[in-house]
Amino acid sequence: MEDLLKIILYSSVAGVTVFLGGLLSRYFERYFQDGLVKEEIIHTSIAFGGGIIIAAVAFVLVPEGMSVLPLAPMALLFLTGAIIFFFLDRYIEKKGGTISQLLAMLMDFVPEAIALGAVFATDHNLGLLLAIFIGLQNLPESFNSYLDLRNNRYTETKCLLILFFLSFSGIFAAISGFFLLSNMPQLTASMMLISSGGILYLIFQDIAPLSKVQKSWFPALGVNIGFLVGMIGQKLLG
């Protein structure tokens, strides 16, 4: 019972930043004066979030899949993720919108929360550190997700409600990882590789192009800073 309560607490800490990032983004959108500075902050945030997501793929999701699965299923699952989100992205675009930021955040957050639960079964300290790392990732990702939803004409209330309920997804994912997947490393690794394929597709199809600002070179540095955050997190976790 004590372990279950700790998992709920740790995953809540990791998940609450999904909603906090949305609140911060709402304040930024409503009260920050329009202009070049605001535009550069938005695009830098997008690049920063993209850098963190790439780091999650490079240091957490793909290494786990590669360490557990043989070559053929590894490659097949990775490509399957890319193909799934290729068609999903096209479907959403045909409906007149894009929610690539939100999809990328979920494909990053949920598998890592599952890993948090699975890791907690053997190493409580590593589970806590992973929860903190996930929480730091979620903040810029949900900040960008809110703006993405607003660009698709969602109301402020609806955006915040979506992020509020999604913030609880990490709790269910972590509990599932602890009770169901701690002894099923191949299934966990498969989920991570599918997520990785989908994330990389979305980053280079939708997210990276949004980070560019004409006649401004600073936002692209956000990718490096975001990736550095991932490097630091991996160093601490390792």
C-alpha positions in Angstrom: 0.0 0.0 0.0 2.9 2.4 0.8 4.4 1.8 -2.6 1.1 2.5 -4.3 0.7 5.8 -2.4 4.2 6.8 -3.4 3.6 6.0 -7.0 0.4 8.1 -7.0 2.3 10.9 -5.4 5.3 10.8 -7.7 3.2 10.5 -10.9 0.9 13.4 -9.6 4.0 15.6 -9.2 5.0 14.6 -12.8 1.5 15.2 -14.1 0.5 18.4 -12.4 2.9 20.4 -14.6 0.7 19.5 -17.6 -2.0 21.7 -16.1 0.4 24.3 -14.8 1.9 24.7 -18.2 -1.5 25.3 -19.6 -2.3 28.0 -17.0 1.0 29.7 -17.7 0.3 29.6 -21.4 -3.1 31.1 -20.9 -1.7 34.0 -18.9 1.0 34.5 -21.5 -1.5 34.6 -24.4 -3.9 36.9 -22.6 -1.6 39.5 -21.0 1.7 39.5 -22.9 1.8 42.3 -25.4 1.7 41.2 -29.1 4.9 41.9 -31.0 8.2 40.4 -32.0 9.3 39.6 -28.5 6.1 37.6 -27.9 6.5 35.8 -31.2 10.1 34.9 -30.4 9.2 33.6 -27.0 6.5 31.4 -28.5 8.8 30.0 -31.2 11.6 29.5 -28.7 9.3 27.6 -26.4 8.2 25.4 -29.3 11.9 24.7 -30.1 12.7 24.1 -26.4 9.9 21.6 -26.1 10.9 19.9 -29.3 14.5 19.6 -27.9 13.2 18.0 -24.7 11.0 15.6 -26.6 13.9 14.5 -28.8 16.0 14.0 -25.7 13.3 11.8 -24.3 13.3 9.7 -27.4 17.1 9.5 -27.5 17.8 8.8 -23.9 14.7 7.0 -22.6 12.3 5.6 -25.1 14.5 4.3 -27.9 17.3 2.9 -25.6 14.7 0.9 -23.6 13.3 -0.6 -26.8 16.7 -1.4 -28.3 17.9 -3.0 -25.1 15.0 -5.4 -24.9 13.8 -6.2 -28.4 15.6 -8.0 -31.3 16.5 -6.0 -34.5 13.5 -7.0 -36.7 10.6 -6.2 -34.2 12.5 -3.1 -33.1 12.6 -1.7 -36.6 9.0 -2.8 -37.4 7.5 -1.2 -34.2 9.5 2.1 -34.7 8.2 2.4 -38.3 4.7 1.4 -37.2 4.6 4.4 -34.9 5.7 6.7 -37.7 3.1 5.3 -40.1 0.3 5.4 -37.5 0.9 9.1 -36.8 1.4 9.9 -40.5 -2.2 8.8 -41.2 -3.5 10.3 -38.0 -1.8 13.7 -38.8 -3.3 13.6 -42.3 -6.8 12.8 -40.9 -6.7 15.7 -38.4 -5.4 18.1 -41.0 -8.3 17.1 -43.3 -10.6 18.0 -40.5 -9.1 21.5 -40.5 -6.7 21.5 -37.6 -3.5 20.1 -36.0 -2.8 19.0 -32.4 0.7 17.8 -33.0 2.0 19.4 -29.8 -0.6 17.7 -27.7 0.0 14.3 -29.4 3.8 14.5 -29.0 3.4 15.4 -25.3 1.1 12.4 -24.7 3.4 10.0 -26.5 6.2 11.2 -24.4 4.4 11.5 -21.0 2.4 8.3 -21.0 5.3 5.8 -21.8 7.6 7.5 -19.4 5.0 7.4 -16.7 4.6 3.6 -17.3 8.4 3.3 -17.0 8.2 5.3 -13.8 5.8 2.7 -12.3 7.9 -0.2 -13.6 11.2 1.3 -12.3 9.6 2.0 -8.9 9.2 -1.7 -8.3 13.0 -2.0 -8.0 14.4 1.5 -7.3 12.4 4.1 -5.4 15.0 6.9 -5.7 15.3 6.4 -9.4 11.5 6.6 -9.6 11.4 9.9 -7.8 14.2 11.3 -10.0 12.3 10.2 -13.1 9.1 11.8 -11.9 10.9 15.1 -11.5 12.4 14.8 -15.0 9.0 14.0 -16.5 7.5 17.0 -14.7 10.1 19.3 -16.0 9.5 18.0 -19.6 5.7 18.4 -19.3 5.8 22.1 -18.4 7.1 23.5 -21.8 5.2 20.8 -23.7 1.9 21.7 -22.2 2.6 25.4 -22.6 2.9 24.7 -26.3 0.0 22.3 -26.4 -2.3 25.0 -25.0 -1.3 27.5 -27.8 -1.7 24.7 -30.3 -5.2 24.0 -29.2 -6.0 27.8 -29.1 -4.8 28.1 -32.7 -7.4 25.4 -33.5 -10.2 27.6 -32.1 -10.6 25.8 -28.8 -11.9 28.1 -26.0 -9.7 28.9 -23.0 -11.9 26.8 -20.8 -11.9 23.8 -23.1 -8.1 23.9 -23.4 -7.6 24.0 -19.7 -10.1 21.2 -19.1 -8.3 19.0 -21.6 -4.9 19.6 -20.0 -6.4 19.2 -16.5 -7.8 15.7 -17.2 -4.7 14.7 -19.2 -2.6 15.6 -16.1 -4.1 12.5 -14.4 -3.2 10.2 -17.2 0.3 9.8 -15.7 -1.2 8.4 -12.5 -3.0 5.6 -14.3 0.0 4.9 -16.6 2.4 4.7 -13.6 0.0 2.4 -11.7 -0.3 0.2 -14.8 3.4 0.1 -15.2 3.9 -1.0 -11.5 1.2 -3.7 -11.4 0.9 -4.9 -15.0 4.1 -4.2 -16.9 7.0 -4.4 -14.4 7.3 -8.1 -15.4 6.6 -7.5 -19.1 9.6 -5.6 -20.4 9.0 -6.5 -24.1 5.5 -5.0 -24.1 6.8 -1.8 -22.4 9.6 -1.6 -24.9 7.2 -2.0 -27.8 5.1 0.9 -26.6 8.1 3.1 -26.2 9.3 2.3 -29.8 5.9 3.0 -31.3 5.8 6.3 -29.4 9.3 7.1 -30.6 8.4 6.6 -34.2 5.3 8.8 -33.9 7.1 11.5 -32.0 9.9 11.9 -34.5 7.4 12.0 -37.3 5.4 14.8 -35.6 8.5 16.8 -34.7 9.9 17.1 -38.2 6.5 17.3 -39.9 4.7 19.8 -37.7 6.7 21.0 -34.6 10.1 21.9 -36.0 8.7 24.1 -38.9 6.7 26.1 -36.3 9.9 27.0 -34.4 11.3 29.1 -37.2 10.9 32.9 -37.2 11.9 35.0 -40.2 15.0 37.1 -39.6 15.4 35.7 -36.1 18.0 33.1 -35.2 17.6 32.8 -31.4 14.5 30.5 -31.3 16.5 27.6 -32.9 18.8 27.6 -29.9 15.8 26.4 -27.8 16.3 23.0 -29.4 19.8 22.8 -28.0 18.8 24.0 -24.5 15.9 21.6 -24.4 18.1 18.7 -25.5 20.7 19.8 -22.9 18.0 19.5 -20.2 17.5 15.9 -21.4 21.2 15.2 -21.2 21.4 16.5 -17.7 18.4 14.4 -16.7 19.9 11.3 -18.2 23.2 12.0 -16.4 21.3 12.3 -13.1 19.3 9.2 -13.9 22.3 7.2 -15.0 
